[in-house]
Amino acid sequence: MKKITIRDVAAEANVSLAVVSRVLNESGYVSDEARKSVLNAIRKTGYQPKHGAMRADRQRQRLVALISLNAEISIMYTQLVNRFAYTATRNDMSTVLFCTDRINNATLGKYIDQAVSHDVCGIVIAGYKERRMSEELRIKLVEANKPVIFFERIAGCYGFNKILVDSYTGTVTATNYLIGKGHRHLLYISRKGSPDYELRRKQGFLDAVQAANRTDLIYSVEECRSNDKEAGYQAMKRGFEADPEISAVSCWSDVYAIGAMQYLYEKNIRVRDQVEVIGFDDILSNNVVPPISSIHMPVSEMCESAIGLLNEMGEDPADRPARTIMLEPKLIIRS
């Protein structure tokens, strides 16, 4: 015998899944006519609401979905996932985790459906790599009728909550620090083909050296196609071969910085004494020898902001305006 689901109820009542969810959970506005249609459809189809879908049970346990890239893409996501789960637990929430190696317009919809099936109180997305949100995905997110939070900026993502990190300012700060220390031959190791919000890191470097307005500054950018230390090694090699007088290197990530340090070590060039290296993320930079400076990503603040938004919004985002929270990274100096 076919199992009756909420989709059958929605089809019988000729309403959206969101309307059925509001009726079942007694949350959000539903017209009297639509409510009657849903209740009649429940009786007609014989649908049995899950215990987790009832309001009393939702008050006992709140589930939040985190859709994240896995650690093989970037080690930062390991830290993010761990911190998010910890922060959720402190706020009497449990985390339903979806880890994958790709989050885009084609795949995210599947994870949204799975999250909604768990009757979560909100959906947080980390690592969405599209330059523009598709209209099909936008409609799916709206119809889910759940608070949605992105940990990045995406073109076309108006109407959804965003928690952003001002990576541009972080790289500007690091570059100004290096110039202020007297470095005149600079290299930036960047990620190639990243979404626009990540390319802001490279732009911060370029704007900072141009704003310095010094005729004695020589700088270059080497781009990496992958996100591993070998890519950082090769970028450092290319940069040093083009300009053997490089005395400072700013990197798109700590992983690239480690690769750059390996190349310098093999060339008997002392990090700090001869070439200063600065990473980004501040996840690995304190665990290398010697420890290096890095731009610290405010991962704890990101997670606290996300959970705070969910607590503020409740479970019906329909009548609440989307919010954008901008956090600023901090340059951690190690000398």
Secondary structure, DSSP 4 states (H G I P E B T S, - for coil): -PPP-HHHHHHHHT--HHHHHHHHHT-S---HHHHHHHHHHHHHHT----GGGSHHHHHH-EEEEEEEE-TTT-THHHHHHHHHHHHHHHTTEEEEEEEES--SHHHHHHHHHHHHHTT-SEEEEE----SB--HHHHHHHHHHTS-EEESS--BT-TTSEEEEE-HHHHHHHHHHHHHHTT--EEEEEEETT--HHHHHHHHHHHHHHHHHT-TT-EEEEEEESSSSHHHHHHHHHHHHHH-TT--EEEESSHHHHHHHHHHHHHTT--BTTTBEEEEEESSSGGGSSS--EEEEP-HHHHHHHHHHHHHHHTT--TTS---EEEE--EEE---
